[in-house]
Amino acid sequence: MALDLKNDEVFSVAIEGIPRIVEFIATVPVAKRSLALAAAQQSYLKTAQTLGYDEADAQKWALAVMSLLEIASIASAQTAEERWPIPA
């Protein structure tokens, strides 16, 4: 199946779920967050493969979701710092 993120309904649902994933990852201890992100990436990759994407397109699909998730995580952390600044 050809990669078409604009018309992929499951991709859209994955994007809509990013805020919940960001909230969950924020609850994970800092030392374990890389494991949580790796698990999320594996889950997105498996979803893309289940949808019938070939390996290269499945990797791109998962990378696209993870890129947005990481951007949302950074934005969320910056917002939290603005609300509760860490004293220098």
C-alpha positions in Angstrom: 0.0 0.0 0.0 1.3 3.4 -0.9 1.9 5.9 1.9 -0.7 8.6 1.9 -0.7 10.5 5.2 -3.3 13.1 4.1 -6.0 10.5 3.5 -5.0 7.9 6.2 -7.8 7.9 8.8 -5.8 5.8 11.3 -2.9 8.3 11.0 -5.4 11.1 11.8 -6.6 9.1 14.9 -3.0 8.6 16.0 -2.4 12.3 15.7 -5.5 13.1 17.7 -4.3 10.7 20.4 -0.9 12.4 20.8 -1.9 14.7 23.7 -2.9 11.6 25.8 0.4 9.9 25.0 2.3 13.0 26.0 0.4 13.1 29.3 1.2 9.5 29.9 4.9 9.9 29.1 5.1 12.9 31.4 4.1 10.6 34.3 7.0 8.2 33.5 10.2 8.8 35.5 12.7 10.7 33.5 15.1 7.7 33.6 12.5 5.5 31.9 11.1 8.0 29.3 13.3 6.8 26.5 11.8 3.3 27.0 8.3 4.8 26.9 9.1 6.6 23.7 10.7 3.4 22.1 7.5 1.5 23.1 5.3 4.1 21.5 7.4 4.0 18.3 7.2 0.2 18.1 3.4 0.4 18.6 3.1 3.0 15.8 5.3 0.9 13.6 3.3 -2.3 14.2 0.1 -0.3 13.5 1.4 0.8 10.1 2.5 -2.7 9.3 -0.9 -4.0 10.3 -2.5 -1.4 7.9 -0.5 -3.1 5.1 2.3 -0.6 4.5 5.5 -2.0 3.3 8.5 -1.8 5.7 9.9 1.5 4.3 6.5 3.2 4.4 5.7 1.8 7.8 8.9 3.3 9.1 8.0 6.7 7.6 4.4 6.4 9.1 5.8 5.7 12.6 8.5 8.4 12.2 5.9 11.0 11.3 3.8 10.2 14.3 6.8 10.1 16.6 8.1 13.5 15.3 4.7 15.1 16.1 4.7 13.3 19.5 8.2 14.6 20.4 7.3 18.1 19.3 4.2 18.0 21.5 6.3 16.6 24.4 8.7 19.5 24.1 5.9 22.1 23.9 4.2 20.5 26.9 7.4 20.6 28.9 8.0 24.2 28.0 4.4 25.1 29.0 4.9 23.3 32.4 8.1 25.3 33.0 6.3 28.5 32.3 3.7 27.6 34.9 6.1 26.2 37.4 9.5 27.7 36.8 12.5 25.9 38.2 14.6 28.3 40.3 18.1 28.9 39.1 
